[in-house]
């Protein structure tokens, strides 16, 4: 059984200071900030996109290490794909349908009802398990670094 990984995830919205907070926390030797860990947006041209370290994203030593390490852990994270990382729950290829199936519906009783129905589907259980293992793999790889 893999060792549990203890970490804190601080999600932020645009223009809230989350990038500044991540940069400041990243200065501490026991902290790691990986920015927007949801994958690059679809319009990103990976042949020219630069990592915050200044290297081309696909040539960045850090991200190449993370990709290799997650593969070695048996749960590879697709860090070089745009629009979606496999650390997020995808129950449908349609982003609107996926939002309805996976995100808060804005009213807790309705969200719980939806989760109870969707959660019984074998495909949903498998997707949740894959997402969890991929998230574990990403967290392990980043925190080992």
N, CA, C and O atoms as a GROMACS GRO file, in nm:
protein
  580
    1UNK      N    1   0.085  -0.119   0.000
    1UNK     CA    2   0.000   0.000   0.000
    1UNK      C    3   0.089   0.124   0.000
    1UNK      O    4   0.176   0.137   0.086
    2UNK      N    5   0.069   0.215  -0.094
    2UNK     CA    6   0.148   0.338  -0.097
    2UNK      C    7   0.128   0.422   0.028
    2UNK      O    8   0.022   0.422   0.090
    3UNK      N    9   0.233   0.493   0.062
    3UNK     CA   10   0.229   0.582   0.178
    3UNK      C   11   0.137   0.701   0.150
    3UNK      O   12   0.141   0.759   0.041
    4UNK      N   13   0.057   0.737   0.248
    4UNK     CA   14  -0.029   0.854   0.235
    4UNK      C   15   0.057   0.979   0.223
    4UNK      O   16   0.163   0.989   0.285
    5UNK      N   17   0.011   1.073   0.145
    5UNK     CA   18   0.083   1.198   0.125
    5UNK      C   19   0.003   1.309   0.191
    5UNK      O   20  -0.112   1.333   0.156
    6UNK      N   21   0.067   1.376   0.286
    6UNK     CA   22   0.000   1.488   0.354
    6UNK      C   23   0.041   1.618   0.287
    6UNK      O   24   0.160   1.649   0.277
    7UNK      N   25  -0.057   1.691   0.240
    7UNK     CA   26  -0.028   1.818   0.177
    7UNK      C   27  -0.149   1.909   0.188
    7UNK      O   28  -0.260   1.864   0.218
    8UNK      N   29  -0.126   2.035   0.165
    8UNK     CA   30  -0.233   2.134   0.168
    8UNK      C   31  -0.247   2.188   0.027
    8UNK      O   32  -0.148   2.227  -0.036
    9UNK      N   33  -0.366   2.191  -0.022
    9UNK     CA   34  -0.396   2.248  -0.153
    9UNK      C   35  -0.466   2.381  -0.130
    9UNK      O   36  -0.569   2.387  -0.063
   10UNK      N   37  -0.410   2.487  -0.186
   10UNK     CA   38  -0.468   2.620  -0.170
   10UNK      C   39  -0.520   2.668  -0.306
   10UNK      O   40  -0.447   2.734  -0.380
   11UNK      N   41  -0.644   2.636  -0.338
   11UNK     CA   42  -0.697   2.683  -0.467
   11UNK      C   43  -0.722   2.833  -0.462
   11UNK      O   44  -0.754   2.888  -0.357
   12UNK      N   45  -0.708   2.895  -0.575
   12UNK     CA   46  -0.732   3.039  -0.581
   12UNK      C   47  -0.797   3.077  -0.712
   12UNK      O   48  -0.789   3.004  -0.810
   13UNK      N   49  -0.860   3.188  -0.712
   13UNK     CA   50  -0.921   3.242  -0.833
   13UNK      C   51  -0.831   3.351  -0.890
   13UNK      O   52  -0.742   3.401  -0.822
   14UNK      N   53  -0.855   3.384  -1.014
   14UNK     CA   54  -0.775   3.489  -1.078
   14UNK      C   55  -0.789   3.621  -1.003
   14UNK      O   56  -0.896   3.656  -0.951
   15UNK      N   57  -0.679   3.693  -0.999
   15UNK     CA   58  -0.674   3.828  -0.941
   15UNK      C   59  -0.707   3.831  -0.791
   15UNK      O   60  -0.764   3.929  -0.741
   16UNK      N   61  -0.670   3.724  -0.719
   16UNK     CA   62  -0.693   3.721  -0.575
   16UNK      C   63  -0.563   3.722  -0.495
   16UNK      O   64  -0.566   3.723  -0.372
   17UNK      N   65  -0.450   3.719  -0.564
   17UNK     CA   66  -0.322   3.714  -0.493
   17UNK      C   67  -0.270   3.572  -0.476
   17UNK      O   68  -0.167   3.553  -0.411
   18UNK      N   69  -0.338   3.473  -0.532
   18UNK     CA   70  -0.295   3.334  -0.513
   18UNK      C   71  -0.159   3.307  -0.578
   18UNK      O   72  -0.082   3.226  -0.527
   19UNK      N   73  -0.129   3.373  -0.689
   19UNK     CA   74   0.003   3.356  -0.753
   19UNK      C   75   0.112   3.412  -0.663
   19UNK      O   76   0.217   3.350  -0.646
   20UNK      N   77   0.088   3.529  -0.606
   20UNK     CA   78   0.184   3.588  -0.513
   20UNK      C   79   0.203   3.498  -0.391
   20UNK      O   80   0.316   3.473  -0.350
   21UNK      N   81   0.093   3.449  -0.334
   21UNK     CA   82   0.102   3.360  -0.218
   21UNK      C   83   0.182   3.235  -0.254
   21UNK      O   84   0.268   3.192  -0.177
   22UNK      N   85   0.154   3.175  -0.370
   22UNK     CA   86   0.228   3.056  -0.413
   22UNK      C   87   0.376   3.084  -0.428
   22UNK      O   88   0.459   3.002  -0.389
   23UNK      N   89   0.410   3.198  -0.485
   23UNK     CA   90   0.551   3.236  -0.502
   23UNK      C   91   0.620   3.254  -0.367
   23UNK      O   92   0.734   3.210  -0.349
   24UNK      N   93   0.552   3.318  -0.274
   24UNK     CA   94   0.609   3.338  -0.141
   24UNK      C   95   0.626   3.205  -0.067
   24UNK      O   96   0.731   3.180  -0.007
   25UNK      N   97   0.524   3.121  -0.071
   25UNK     CA   98   0.533   2.991  -0.004
   25UNK      C   99   0.642   2.904  -0.066
   25UNK      O  100   0.709   2.828   0.004
   26UNK      N  101   0.660   2.916  -0.196
   26UNK     CA  102   0.759   2.835  -0.267
   26UNK      C  103   0.902   2.867  -0.223
   26UNK      O  104   0.993   2.788  -0.248
   27UNK      N  105   0.922   2.981  -0.158
   27UNK     CA  106   1.055   3.017  -0.109
   27UNK      C  107   1.095   2.934   0.012
   27UNK      O  108   1.213   2.926   0.045
   28UNK      N  109   0.999   2.873   0.079
   28UNK     CA  110   1.028   2.790   0.196
   28UNK      C  111   1.072   2.651   0.148
   28UNK      O  112   1.010   2.596   0.057
   29UNK      N  113   1.178   2.594   0.207
   29UNK     CA  114   1.229   2.466   0.159
   29UNK      C  115   1.131   2.348   0.175
   29UNK      O  116   1.144   2.248   0.105
   30UNK      N  117   1.036   2.359   0.265
   30UNK     CA  118   0.940   2.251   0.284
   30UNK      C  119   0.810   2.273   0.209
   30UNK      O  120   0.713   2.200   0.229
   31UNK      N  121   0.806   2.372   0.121
   31UNK     CA  122   0.685   2.401   0.043
   31UNK      C  123   0.714   2.387  -0.105
   31UNK      O  124   0.827   2.407  -0.151
   32UNK      N  125   0.612   2.352  -0.178
   32UNK     CA  126   0.622   2.343  -0.324
   32UNK      C  127   0.496   2.403  -0.383
   32UNK      O  128   0.384   2.362  -0.350
   33UNK      N  129   0.514   2.499  -0.470
   33UNK     CA  130   0.401   2.560  -0.539
   33UNK      C  131   0.413   2.526  -0.686
   33UNK      O  132   0.515   2.553  -0.749
   34UNK      N  133   0.308   2.467  -0.742
   34UNK     CA  134   0.314   2.430  -0.884
   34UNK      C  135   0.216   2.511  -0.967
   34UNK      O  136   0.185   2.474  -1.081
   35UNK      N  137   0.168   2.620  -0.912
   35UNK     CA  138   0.080   2.708  -0.988
   35UNK      C  139  -0.055   2.645  -1.015
   35UNK      O  140  -0.108   2.571  -0.932
   36UNK      N  141  -0.109   2.675  -1.130
   36UNK     CA  142  -0.242   2.626  -1.168
   36UNK      C  143  -0.232   2.480  -1.207
   36UNK      O  144  -0.208   2.448  -1.324
   37UNK      N  145  -0.251   2.393  -1.112
   37UNK     CA  146  -0.233   2.249  -1.135
   37UNK      C  147  -0.355   2.184  -1.199
   37UNK      O  148  -0.400   2.077  -1.157
   38UNK      N  149  -0.408   2.249  -1.298
   38UNK     CA  150  -0.523   2.193  -1.370
   38UNK      C  151  -0.489   2.164  -1.514
   38UNK      O  152  -0.572   2.113  -1.589
   39UNK      N  153  -0.369   2.197  -1.553
   39UNK     CA  154  -0.330   2.182  -1.692
   39UNK      C  155  -0.340   2.316  -1.763
   39UNK      O  156  -0.409   2.407  -1.717
   40UNK      N  157  -0.271   2.326  -1.872
   40UNK     CA  158  -0.269   2.450  -1.949
   40UNK      C  159  -0.395   2.461  -2.034
   40UNK      O  160  -0.451   2.360  -2.076
   41UNK      N  161  -0.438   2.583  -2.058
   41UNK     CA  162  -0.560   2.602  -2.136
   41UNK      C  163  -0.539   2.553  -2.280
   41UNK      O  164  -0.427   2.547  -2.330
   42UNK      N  165  -0.648   2.520  -2.344
   42UNK     CA  166  -0.646   2.461  -2.478
   42UNK      C  167  -0.568   2.545  -2.578
   42UNK      O  168  -0.498   2.491  -2.664
   43UNK      N  169  -0.577   2.676  -2.569
   43UNK     CA  170  -0.513   2.766  -2.665
   43UNK      C  171  -0.361   2.774  -2.648
   43UNK      O  172  -0.294   2.836  -2.731
   44UNK      N  173  -0.307   2.715  -2.545
   44UNK     CA  174  -0.163   2.723  -2.520
   44UNK      C  175  -0.086   2.649  -2.630
   44UNK      O  176  -0.117   2.534  -2.662
   45UNK      N  177   0.013   2.716  -2.686
   45UNK     CA  178   0.100   2.655  -2.786
   45UNK      C  179   0.223   2.603  -2.712
   45UNK      O  180   0.312   2.680  -2.675
   46UNK      N  181   0.227   2.472  -2.690
   46UNK     CA  182   0.336   2.414  -2.611
   46UNK      C  183   0.472   2.424  -2.680
   46UNK      O  184   0.575   2.401  -2.615
   47UNK      N  185   0.475   2.456  -2.808
   47UNK     CA  186   0.604   2.471  -2.874
   47UNK      C  187   0.671   2.604  -2.838
   47UNK      O  188   0.791   2.621  -2.857
   48UNK      N  189   0.592   2.700  -2.784
   48UNK     CA  190   0.648   2.830  -2.747
   48UNK      C  191   0.621   2.869  -2.601
   48UNK      O  192   0.680   2.966  -2.553
   49UNK      N  193   0.534   2.797  -2.531
   49UNK     CA  194   0.496   2.833  -2.394
   49UNK      C  195   0.613   2.811  -2.299
   49UNK      O  196   0.679   2.706  -2.302
   50UNK      N  197   0.639   2.910  -2.215
   50UNK     CA  198   0.750   2.900  -2.120
   50UNK      C  199   0.698   2.877  -1.978
   50UNK      O  200   0.598   2.934  -1.936
   51UNK      N  201   0.769   2.792  -1.908
   51UNK     CA  202   0.743   2.768  -1.766
   51UNK      C  203   0.784   2.893  -1.689
   51UNK      O  204   0.855   2.979  -1.743
   52UNK      N  205   0.742   2.904  -1.565
   52UNK     CA  206   0.780   3.019  -1.484
   52UNK      C  207   0.931   3.022  -1.458
   52UNK      O  208   0.984   3.126  -1.419
   53UNK      N  209   1.001   2.908  -1.479
   53UNK     CA  210   1.147   2.906  -1.462
   53UNK      C  211   1.218   2.967  -1.582
   53UNK      O  212   1.338   2.993  -1.576
   54UNK      N  213   1.144   2.990  -1.692
   54UNK     CA  214   1.203   3.050  -1.811
   54UNK      C  215   1.226   2.952  -1.924
   54UNK      O  216   1.239   2.993  -2.040
   55UNK      N  217   1.232   2.824  -1.894
   55UNK     CA  218   1.252   2.722  -1.997
   55UNK      C  219   1.122   2.700  -2.074
   55UNK      O  220   1.014   2.728  -2.024
   56UNK      N  221   1.136   2.649  -2.197
   56UNK     CA  222   1.016   2.604  -2.268
   56UNK      C  223   0.952   2.497  -2.181
   56UNK      O  224   1.021   2.414  -2.124
   57UNK      N  225   0.820   2.499  -2.172
   57UNK     CA  226   0.750   2.410  -2.080
   57UNK      C  227   0.788   2.264  -2.102
   57UNK      O  228   0.814   2.192  -2.005
   58UNK      N  229   0.792   2.220  -2.226
   58UNK     CA  230   0.826   2.080  -2.255
   58UNK      C  231   0.971   2.046  -2.224
   58UNK      O  232   1.005   1.929  -2.212
   59UNK      N  233   1.056   2.147  -2.210
   59UNK     CA  234   1.198   2.124  -2.180
   59UNK      C  235   1.231   2.149  -2.033
   59UNK      O  236   1.344   2.128  -1.991
   60UNK      N  237   1.134   2.193  -1.956
   60UNK     CA  238   1.156   2.226  -1.815
   60UNK      C  239   1.198   2.101  -1.738
   60UNK      O  240   1.130   1.998  -1.741
   61UNK      N  241   1.311   2.111  -1.668
   61UNK     CA  242   1.363   1.998  -1.590
   61UNK      C  243   1.262   1.952  -1.485
   61UNK      O  244   1.240   1.832  -1.466
   62UNK      N  245   1.201   2.048  -1.416
   62UNK     CA  246   1.104   2.014  -1.311
   62UNK      C  247   0.988   1.932  -1.368
   62UNK      O  248   0.959   1.824  -1.317
   63UNK      N  249   0.922   1.982  -1.474
   63UNK     CA  250   0.804   1.913  -1.527
   63UNK      C  251   0.839   1.781  -1.593
   63UNK      O  252   0.759   1.688  -1.590
   64UNK      N  253   0.958   1.771  -1.654
   64UNK     CA  254   1.000   1.643  -1.709
   64UNK      C  255   1.024   1.542  -1.598
   64UNK      O  256   0.991   1.424  -1.612
   65UNK      N  257   1.080   1.588  -1.486
   65UNK     CA  258   1.098   1.500  -1.371
   65UNK      C  259   0.962   1.454  -1.317
   65UNK      O  260   0.943   1.336  -1.287
   66UNK      N  261   0.868   1.547  -1.305
   66UNK     CA  262   0.735   1.512  -1.254
   66UNK      C  263   0.668   1.410  -1.345
   66UNK      O  264   0.610   1.312  -1.297
   67UNK      N  265   0.675   1.431  -1.476
   67UNK     CA  266   0.615   1.336  -1.571
   67UNK      C  267   0.678   1.198  -1.558
   67UNK      O  268   0.608   1.098  -1.554
   68UNK      N  269   0.812   1.193  -1.551
   68UNK     CA  270   0.882   1.065  -1.538
   68UNK      C  271   0.852   0.998  -1.405
   68UNK      O  272   0.831   0.877  -1.399
   69UNK      N  273   0.851   1.076  -1.298
   69UNK     CA  274   0.828   1.018  -1.165
   69UNK      C  275   0.687   0.965  -1.150
   69UNK      O  276   0.667   0.859  -1.091
   70UNK      N  277   0.587   1.036  -1.203
   70UNK     CA  278   0.450   0.985  -1.193
   70UNK      C  279   0.435   0.857  -1.275
   70UNK      O  280   0.359   0.768  -1.237
   71UNK      N  281   0.506   0.848  -1.388
   71UNK     CA  282   0.505   0.722  -1.466
   71UNK      C  283   0.566   0.610  -1.382
   71UNK      O  284   0.512   0.500  -1.376
   72UNK      N  285   0.679   0.639  -1.316
   72UNK     CA  286   0.746   0.538  -1.234
   72UNK      C  287   0.659   0.493  -1.116
   72UNK      O  288   0.666   0.378  -1.073
   73UNK      N  289   0.577   0.584  -1.065
   73UNK     CA  290   0.486   0.550  -0.955
   73UNK      C  291   0.366   0.470  -1.002
   73UNK      O  292   0.287   0.421  -0.921
   74UNK      N  293   0.350   0.456  -1.133
   74UNK     CA  294   0.242   0.374  -1.188
   74UNK      C  295   0.114   0.450  -1.218
   74UNK      O  296   0.015   0.390  -1.260
   75UNK      N  297   0.115   0.580  -1.195
   75UNK     CA  298  -0.004   0.662  -1.220
   75UNK      C  299   0.041   0.791  -1.288
   75UNK      O  300   0.046   0.897  -1.226
   76UNK      N  301   0.073   0.782  -1.419
   76UNK     CA  302   0.127   0.898  -1.489
   76UNK      C  303   0.027   1.013  -1.500
   76UNK      O  304  -0.091   0.992  -1.527
   77UNK      N  305   0.078   1.132  -1.477
   77UNK     CA  306  -0.004   1.253  -1.490
   77UNK      C  307   0.036   1.321  -1.621
   77UNK      O  308   0.155   1.340  -1.648
   78UNK      N  309  -0.062   1.356  -1.699
   78UNK     CA  310  -0.039   1.410  -1.834
   78UNK      C  311  -0.008   1.560  -1.831
   78UNK      O  312  -0.086   1.641  -1.880
   79UNK      N  313   0.107   1.594  -1.774
   79UNK     CA  314   0.142   1.736  -1.754
   79UNK      C  315   0.169   1.810  -1.884
   79UNK      O  316   0.166   1.934  -1.885
   80UNK      N  317   0.195   1.740  -1.993
   80UNK     CA  318   0.224   1.806  -2.120
   80UNK      C  319   0.104   1.812  -2.213
   80UNK      O  320   0.120   1.841  -2.332
   81UNK      N  321  -0.014   1.785  -2.161
   81UNK     CA  322  -0.136   1.801  -2.240
   81UNK      C  323  -0.202   1.933  -2.202
   81UNK      O  324  -0.188   1.980  -2.089
   82UNK      N  325  -0.272   1.991  -2.296
   82UNK     CA  326  -0.342   2.116  -2.267
   82UNK      C  327  -0.489   2.087  -2.239
   82UNK      O  328  -0.543   1.984  -2.279
   83UNK      N  329  -0.551   2.179  -2.169
   83UNK     CA  330  -0.694   2.180  -2.140
   83UNK      C  331  -0.739   2.086  -2.029
   83UNK      O  332  -0.851   2.101  -1.980
   84UNK      N  333  -0.658   1.991  -1.986
   84UNK     CA  334  -0.707   1.900  -1.884
   84UNK      C  335  -0.594   1.812  -1.832
   84UNK      O  336  -0.524   1.749  -1.911
   85UNK      N  337  -0.576   1.807  -1.702
   85UNK     CA  338  -0.488   1.707  -1.643
   85UNK      C  339  -0.574   1.596  -1.588
   85UNK      O  340  -0.688   1.620  -1.548
   86UNK      N  341  -0.521   1.475  -1.585
   86UNK     CA  342  -0.599   1.362  -1.536
   86UNK      C  343  -0.601   1.353  -1.384
   86UNK      O  344  -0.632   1.247  -1.329
   87UNK      N  345  -0.570   1.462  -1.315
   87UNK     CA  346  -0.588   1.469  -1.170
   87UNK      C  347  -0.725   1.528  -1.138
   87UNK      O  348  -0.761   1.542  -1.020
   88UNK      N  349  -0.801   1.560  -1.239
   88UNK     CA  350  -0.935   1.615  -1.220
   88UNK      C  351  -1.038   1.516  -1.270
   88UNK      O  352  -1.013   1.441  -1.364
   89UNK      N  353  -1.152   1.517  -1.208
   89UNK     CA  354  -1.256   1.420  -1.240
   89UNK      C  355  -1.319   1.452  -1.374
   89UNK      O  356  -1.370   1.562  -1.397
   90UNK      N  357  -1.316   1.355  -1.461
   90UNK     CA  358  -1.382   1.368  -1.591
   90UNK      C  359  -1.479   1.251  -1.606
   90UNK      O  360  -1.439   1.135  -1.618
   91UNK      N  361  -1.607   1.285  -1.604
   91UNK     CA  362  -1.712   1.185  -1.621
   91UNK      C  363  -1.773   1.193  -1.760
   91UNK      O  364  -1.846   1.104  -1.803
   92UNK      N  365  -1.742   1.301  -1.831
   92UNK     CA  366  -1.790   1.321  -1.968
   92UNK      C  367  -1.686   1.402  -2.043
   92UNK      O  368  -1.618   1.486  -1.985
   93UNK      N  369  -1.674   1.378  -2.172
   93UNK     CA  370  -1.582   1.458  -2.255
   93UNK      C  371  -1.639   1.597  -2.282
   93UNK      O  372  -1.564   1.689  -2.318
   94UNK      N  373  -1.769   1.614  -2.264
   94UNK     CA  374  -1.833   1.744  -2.281
   94UNK      C  375  -1.814   1.823  -2.152
   94UNK      O  376  -1.860   1.779  -2.046
   95UNK      N  377  -1.748   1.938  -2.158
   95UNK     CA  378  -1.715   2.011  -2.035
   95UNK      C  379  -1.840   2.061  -1.961
   95UNK      O  380  -1.837   2.072  -1.839
   96UNK      N  381  -1.946   2.090  -2.032
   96UNK     CA  382  -2.069   2.133  -1.964
   96UNK      C  383  -2.133   2.017  -1.889
   96UNK      O  384  -2.175   2.032  -1.774
   97UNK      N  385  -2.141   1.901  -1.955
   97UNK     CA  386  -2.197   1.782  -1.889
   97UNK      C  387  -2.109   1.742  -1.772
   97UNK      O  388  -2.158   1.709  -1.664
   98UNK      N  389  -1.977   1.747  -1.792
   98UNK     CA  390  -1.886   1.712  -1.684
   98UNK      C  391  -1.906   1.805  -1.564
   98UNK      O  392  -1.902   1.760  -1.449
   99UNK      N  393  -1.927   1.933  -1.590
   99UNK     CA  394  -1.953   2.028  -1.481
   99UNK      C  395  -2.076   1.992  -1.401
   99UNK      O  396  -2.075   1.998  -1.278
  100UNK      N  397  -2.183   1.954  -1.470
  100UNK     CA  398  -2.307   1.915  -1.402
  100UNK      C  399  -2.286   1.787  -1.321
  100UNK      O  400  -2.342   1.773  -1.212
  101UNK      N  401  -2.205   1.695  -1.373
  101UNK     CA  402  -2.184   1.567  -1.306
  101UNK      C  403  -2.080   1.572  -1.194
  101UNK      O  404  -2.083   1.489  -1.104
  102UNK      N  405  -1.989   1.669  -1.199
  102UNK     CA  406  -1.876   1.665  -1.106
  102UNK      C  407  -1.862   1.786  -1.014
  102UNK      O  408  -1.793   1.776  -0.913
  103UNK      N  409  -1.923   1.896  -1.045
  103UNK     CA  410  -1.906   2.017  -0.964
  103UNK      C  411  -2.028   2.041  -0.874
  103UNK      O  412  -2.134   1.981  -0.892
  104UNK      N  413  -2.010   2.130  -0.779
  104UNK     CA  414  -2.121   2.166  -0.692
  104UNK      C  415  -2.237   2.220  -0.775
  104UNK      O  416  -2.216   2.295  -0.870
  105UNK      N  417  -2.356   2.183  -0.738
  105UNK     CA  418  -2.475   2.233  -0.806
  105UNK      C  419  -2.530   2.358  -0.738
  105UNK      O  420  -2.633   2.411  -0.778
  106UNK      N  421  -2.460   2.404  -0.633
  106UNK     CA  422  -2.500   2.529  -0.568
  106UNK      C  423  -2.599   2.512  -0.454
  106UNK      O  424  -2.628   2.608  -0.383
  107UNK      N  425  -2.650   2.393  -0.438
  107UNK     CA  426  -2.742   2.366  -0.327
  107UNK      C  427  -2.706   2.228  -0.275
  107UNK      O  428  -2.724   2.129  -0.346
  108UNK      N  429  -2.657   2.221  -0.154
  108UNK     CA  430  -2.600   2.098  -0.098
  108UNK      C  431  -2.692   1.976  -0.109
  108UNK      O  432  -2.645   1.870  -0.150
  109UNK      N  433  -2.821   1.986  -0.075
  109UNK     CA  434  -2.907   1.867  -0.088
  109UNK      C  435  -2.913   1.814  -0.232
  109UNK      O  436  -2.914   1.693  -0.254
  110UNK      N  437  -2.917   1.904  -0.328
  110UNK     CA  438  -2.921   1.861  -0.468
  110UNK      C  439  -2.787   1.798  -0.510
  110UNK      O  440  -2.785   1.698  -0.582
  111UNK      N  441  -2.678   1.856  -0.467
  111UNK     CA  442  -2.546   1.800  -0.498
  111UNK      C  443  -2.532   1.662  -0.436
  111UNK      O  444  -2.481   1.571  -0.502
  112UNK      N  445  -2.576   1.644  -0.312
  112UNK     CA  446  -2.569   1.512  -0.248
  112UNK      C  447  -2.655   1.409  -0.320
  112UNK      O  448  -2.614   1.294  -0.336
  113UNK      N  449  -2.773   1.450  -0.362
  113UNK     CA  450  -2.862   1.360  -0.437
  113UNK      C  451  -2.794   1.318  -0.568
  113UNK      O  452  -2.790   1.200  -0.601
  114UNK      N  453  -2.742   1.416  -0.641
  114UNK     CA  454  -2.672   1.386  -0.766
  114UNK      C  455  -2.554   1.292  -0.742
  114UNK      O  456  -2.536   1.195  -0.815
  115UNK      N  457  -2.474   1.320  -0.638
  115UNK     CA  458  -2.358   1.236  -0.608
  115UNK      C  459  -2.399   1.093  -0.574
  115UNK      O  460  -2.330   0.998  -0.611
  116UNK      N  461  -2.511   1.078  -0.505
  116UNK     CA  462  -2.561   0.945  -0.472
  116UNK      C  463  -2.599   0.866  -0.595
  116UNK      O  464  -2.576   0.745  -0.601
  117UNK      N  465  -2.656   0.932  -0.692
  117UNK     CA  466  -2.696   0.865  -0.816
  117UNK      C  467  -2.574   0.839  -0.904
  117UNK      O  468  -2.552   0.726  -0.947
  118UNK      N  469  -2.496   0.943  -0.931
  118UNK     CA  470  -2.380   0.930  -1.020
  118UNK      C  471  -2.276   0.835  -0.959
  118UNK      O  472  -2.214   0.758  -1.031
  119UNK      N  473  -2.258   0.842  -0.828
  119UNK     CA  474  -2.159   0.760  -0.761
  119UNK      C  475  -2.183   0.611  -0.769
  119UNK      O  476  -2.091   0.532  -0.747
  120UNK      N  477  -2.304   0.570  -0.800
  120UNK     CA  478  -2.336   0.428  -0.813
  120UNK      C  479  -2.294   0.372  -0.950
  120UNK      O  480  -2.284   0.250  -0.966
  121UNK      N  481  -2.270   0.457  -1.044
  121UNK     CA  482  -2.233   0.412  -1.178
  121UNK      C  483  -2.090   0.357  -1.176
  121UNK      O  484  -1.999   0.423  -1.128
  122UNK      N  485  -2.071   0.235  -1.229
  122UNK     CA  486  -1.937   0.175  -1.229
  122UNK      C  487  -1.832   0.265  -1.297
  122UNK      O  488  -1.718   0.271  -1.251
  123UNK      N  489  -1.870   0.332  -1.403
  123UNK     CA  490  -1.775   0.421  -1.471
  123UNK      C  491  -1.732   0.536  -1.383
  123UNK      O  492  -1.617   0.578  -1.387
  124UNK      N  493  -1.825   0.588  -1.304
  124UNK     CA  494  -1.792   0.700  -1.214
  124UNK      C  495  -1.699   0.653  -1.103
  124UNK      O  496  -1.604   0.724  -1.069
  125UNK      N  497  -1.724   0.535  -1.048
  125UNK     CA  498  -1.637   0.483  -0.942
  125UNK      C  499  -1.494   0.466  -0.994
  125UNK      O  500  -1.398   0.501  -0.926
  126UNK      N  501  -1.482   0.412  -1.115
  126UNK     CA  502  -1.350   0.392  -1.174
  126UNK      C  503  -1.282   0.526  -1.201
  126UNK      O  504  -1.162   0.540  -1.177
  127UNK      N  505  -1.356   0.624  -1.250
  127UNK     CA  506  -1.300   0.757  -1.279
  127UNK      C  507  -1.253   0.825  -1.150
  127UNK      O  508  -1.148   0.888  -1.148
  128UNK      N  509  -1.331   0.812  -1.044
  128UNK     CA  510  -1.293   0.870  -0.915
  128UNK      C  511  -1.167   0.804  -0.862
  128UNK      O  512  -1.078   0.872  -0.810
  129UNK      N  513  -1.158   0.672  -0.875
  129UNK     CA  514  -1.039   0.601  -0.830
  129UNK      C  515  -0.915   0.643  -0.909
  129UNK      O  516  -0.810   0.666  -0.851
  130UNK      N  517  -0.928   0.653  -1.042
  130UNK     CA  518  -0.815   0.696  -1.125
  130UNK      C  519  -0.770   0.837  -1.087
  130UNK      O  520  -0.651   0.865  -1.074
  131UNK      N  521  -0.868   0.927  -1.070
  131UNK     CA  522  -0.837   1.064  -1.033
  131UNK      C  523  -0.762   1.068  -0.899
  131UNK      O  524  -0.664   1.141  -0.885
  132UNK      N  525  -0.807   0.989  -0.803
  132UNK     CA  526  -0.743   0.986  -0.672
  132UNK      C  527  -0.599   0.936  -0.681
  132UNK      O  528  -0.508   0.995  -0.623
  133UNK      N  529  -0.577   0.827  -0.755
  133UNK     CA  530  -0.442   0.773  -0.769
  133UNK      C  531  -0.351   0.870  -0.844
  133UNK      O  532  -0.234   0.885  -0.809
  134UNK      N  533  -0.403   0.936  -0.947
  134UNK     CA  534  -0.323   1.032  -1.023
  134UNK      C  535  -0.287   1.152  -0.936
  134UNK      O  536  -0.176   1.205  -0.945
  135UNK      N  537  -0.380   1.196  -0.852
  135UNK     CA  538  -0.353   1.307  -0.761
  135UNK      C  539  -0.247   1.267  -0.659
  135UNK      O  540  -0.158   1.346  -0.629
  136UNK      N  541  -0.257   1.145  -0.607
  136UNK     CA  542  -0.155   1.093  -0.514
  136UNK      C  543  -0.018   1.093  -0.582
  136UNK      O  544   0.082   1.134  -0.523
  137UNK      N  545  -0.015   1.046  -0.705
  137UNK     CA  546   0.110   1.037  -0.780
  137UNK      C  547   0.172   1.175  -0.801
  137UNK      O  548   0.292   1.193  -0.782
  138UNK      N  549   0.090   1.272  -0.841
  138UNK     CA  550   0.139   1.409  -0.862
  138UNK      C  551   0.191   1.468  -0.731
  138UNK      O  552   0.301   1.525  -0.728
  139UNK      N  553   0.114   1.456  -0.625
  139UNK     CA  554   0.157   1.510  -0.495
  139UNK      C  555   0.286   1.443  -0.449
  139UNK      O  556   0.377   1.511  -0.400
  140UNK      N  557   0.296   1.312  -0.464
  140UNK     CA  558   0.417   1.240  -0.424
  140UNK      C  559   0.538   1.289  -0.502
  140UNK      O  560   0.643   1.317  -0.444
  141UNK      N  561   0.523   1.300  -0.634
  141UNK     CA  562   0.634   1.342  -0.719
  141UNK      C  563   0.680   1.484  -0.686
  141UNK      O  564   0.800   1.511  -0.678
  142UNK      N  565   0.585   1.574  -0.666
  142UNK     CA  566   0.620   1.714  -0.636
  142UNK      C  567   0.688   1.723  -0.500
  142UNK      O  568   0.788   1.792  -0.485
  143UNK      N  569   0.634   1.655  -0.400
  143UNK     CA  570   0.687   1.668  -0.265
  143UNK      C  571   0.819   1.593  -0.246
  143UNK      O  572   0.895   1.626  -0.154
  144UNK      N  573   0.848   1.494  -0.330
  144UNK     CA  574   0.978   1.427  -0.324
  144UNK      C  575   1.089   1.517  -0.378
  144UNK      O  576   1.206   1.504  -0.339
  145UNK      N  577   1.052   1.606  -0.464
  145UNK     CA  578   1.149   1.691  -0.534
  145UNK      C  579   1.207   1.789  -0.440
  145UNK      O  580   1.291   1.871  -0.480
   0.00000   0.00000   0.00000
